[in-house]
């Protein structure tokens, strides 16, 4: 019933009549809200292509040469999601770091 109404993301127009006069949904967000149509997985996943990301790149240098700072790293999208496939995970990460204390001591 949902094959022609399968939609990526959250889309309230992708619905069909459900049990007891309620609506069931055929968007990929219905997995989170648990109101999917019975054939949602078969209809949407048959041609769905999940996001594929590349490996994490190296961490950047610490943003502070002396003291508390942060580092960042990223990765790229190798295959974007299509036809209701799973969305991409985070593409950036950040973590705390301490600058080079030897340089700090020498500066003082």
Buried (B, 14 or more C-beta within 10 A) or exposed (E): BBBEBBBBEEBEEBBBEBEEEEEBBBBBBBBEEEBBBEBBBEBBBEEBBBBEBEEEEEBBEBBBEBEEBEBEBBBEEEEEBEBBBBEBEEBEEEEEBEBBEEEBEEEE
